[in-house]
Each structure stands twice: as structure tokens, then as C-alpha cells.
Amino acid sequence: MNKVFITGLLTALAAVVVSYFQANGLPATITAWEVLAITVGGNLLVYLGKNLVLPSISVFGTIDMRDVLSGLILAVGSGLTSLAASTVTSTPISVSLILSTAGSVALAYLATKFGLGAKTAVK
């Protein structure tokens, strides 16, 4: 695994955790911890699956359409993961949490790809 992949993964997972804490605060119940764990685990799987099918080929300082598509995939995947976590744990569905998580993951991913893409050789 390369540095860009790991940094992108950690950034996406941090965005999920921060979005959750911002919307709900520190989990106070076992169920709240379960929702957070399912959401983080699901996002991990979405990120790994996305990179298996559509790895990033970014160049440092640029974002191409492949990155935009990847960010969209991660946003939709994180939203669905948040929805699934609420459904599995029978907790109320928080549309604001789903939207905030999806947006945060997409923006964090794109920011990471813009700043950490592969360096081009200087001729």
C-alpha cells in the first residue's frame, strides 16, 4: 500500500468520525457506539472497494474526473453506510448526519487527492 492510499483512507475515516461527533457528540450508549462502529467499518469497506475498482491516478495539485467520480462514490457509500447503521441498530435516521458524513467524506477525499497526488517528474 502506498502513502496516498493510506492517507486517503485515514482522512476519509477521520471525516466520518468527526461528522458523527459533530452531530451527536461523544457516544453515550452502547447503541451509539454500535452506530459509529458500523458507520466507520462500512466506510472502510466502501473505500477499499472503490480503490479496488477505481484506483486514483491523481497528479499532485490536480483533480481529474476520475477523482470526482471517486469522491461521489465515497459520498454515496458513506451516506448508505450511515443509513444502514441506523437501520441495523433501530435508531432514528438522522438526515443531517447522513448528509454531513457524505459531504465530509467527499471533500476530505478530494482535498487529499489534490494535495497528495503522485508527483510528476521535473524535466
Secondary structure, DSSP 8 states (H G I E B T S, - for coil): --HHHHHHHHHHHHHHHHHHHHHH-S--SHHHHHHHHHHHHHHHHHHHHHHHHS----BTT---HHHHHHHHHHHHHHHHHHHHHHHHTT----HHHHHHHHHHHHHHHHHHHHHHSB-----
